[in-house]
Structure formats: C-alpha cells, structure tokens
Amino acid sequence: MPRAKSHPADRAAASSLWPVPSQDHPCKFCMIVRREIESYIVFEDESSVAFLDHRPLFAGHCLVTPKNHHETLLDLPAELIPVFFTNVQRITRAVEEALHAEGSFVAINNRVSQSVPHTHVHVIPRRKGDGLKGFFWPRQTYKDTEEIIQTQQAIRSAVERDRRQGEEIREQGTVATPQRAVE
C-alpha cells in the first residue's frame, strides 16, 4: 500500500501516513547521518549513529538510529537487529557512566509519538527522585553550547572506554559483560 503524504500536524490522526524521505520531505535523521544539519554525535559506526537529543528530558538524552532509513522497528531488517541493539546497549552503558546516572530509561516509539519517522531508540539517564512520572515528561534545553559539548565529550569518552574494554575481553577469549564505573 503506498504511503500518503502528510503534514506533521496530521500525524496524531494519521500517524502511519508519513512521506518517504525525498528532496521535498527530507528525513532529519538521514540529514544528520549525511552531516547536512547540526548534531552532537556521541557514537558512530558503519551501521548506526548516536547523538544528543536537541530537546532532552535530561542532559545526556541520546538517540540511537540506524544509518539507513527504516521508519519503524518493524521495518528494521532482522540482520541489523543484533548490531543495532549492541550499539544501544553500548550507548546506555556510556550514558550511565559518563553522567553518573543511577539507571536509564530506554524506549522506542513506533508511529504514535514518533516525532521523526526514522527508527530511533531514546537512551535517557535517570536518577531516583528525578521527577519523571508516567509518560508526561517536560522537555528541557541545554543551558548553552558549552554544556552540550561537555555532555557530548563525556559520553564519547565513556563509549571509547567501553569499546576498549570489549576488545580486551574478546582478546582474552572470555565472555563477560563490561561493567559501568561505580563511584
């Protein structure tokens, strides 16, 4: 069934009817992958990219997305799922470590509440008493560009530590889950 074109305001009523990315209706996440719009990337490999959400619930709120355009999790090819979710796990561990979070909230929206029709996973640092209850969460902005860059650098450093630790484990031939730093 062909997809009908829709306006963002119509998404609540017809959330599955998004335009396919094109010159007329570019996908913002595809544009980030191609470096056509500004973003603060914290991780990238051959299949996916992770970047800071521009309207975070908390500083460090990341979005992990496949580089190729797939609108929903259901559209993501089965062969990409293992590597994609390994990257989601890596970003989750890095966000918790870099931001000294007590935990995290990891979520995917499929169509309903999916603001950009490109598969993406939210990785949000959490702390007890952080004020988030249910699913009515006010978005915030970063104080300034310096705060964004400091957050980006902290997560990038944690990703690199996790990558190195994973390589060491593979070289030793042991199976273990890298642990986050505890302070």
Sequence and secondary structure as in RCSB ss.txt:
>XXXX:A:sequence
MPRAKSHPADRAAASSLWPVPSQDHPCKFCMIVRREIESYIVFEDESSVAFLDHRPLFAGHCLVTPKNHHETLLD
LPAELIPVFFTNVQRITRAVEEALHAEGSFVAINNRVSQSVPHTHVHVIPRRKGDGLKGFFWPRQTYKDTEEIIQ
TQQAIRSAVERDRRQGEEIREQGTVATPQRAVE
>XXXX:A:secstr
       GGGTTTSTT    SSSSS  HHHHHHTT S   EEEE SSEEEEE SS SSTT EEEEESS  SSGGG
S GGGHHHHHHHHHHHHHHHHHHTT SEEEEE   STT SSSS  EEEEEE TTS   TT       SSHHHHHH
HHHHHHHHHHHHHHHHHHHHHHT          
